[in-house]
Amino acid sequence: MFEGAAFGQSVTVSSFSPVSQIAGKTITVTGSNFASTGMTVTVGGTSTTYKFTSSSVIVVDIPTGANSGSISVARSGYSTG
């Protein structure tokens, strides 16, 4: 099971689905102020890639070894945890 985390004034995560997924698949993350470039996404502490759909939706790839943990989204200039 994953849990969402985004901190800073600009980027927020409001939800994601599905709440459980396996490596090699994707999770859709909904929030605000996402960008097509300049963002770092981690799943279970492992950096991963994402597809920018809109400023409120990204599709995140679940990397190998990320079986649980936080989904963290950081935008350049803002800190996350």
Buried (B, 14 or more C-beta within 10 A) or exposed (E): EBEBBBBBEBBBBEEBEEEEBEBEEBBBBBBEBBBEEEBEBBBBEBEBEBEEBEEEBBEBBBBEEBBEBBBBBBBEEBEBE
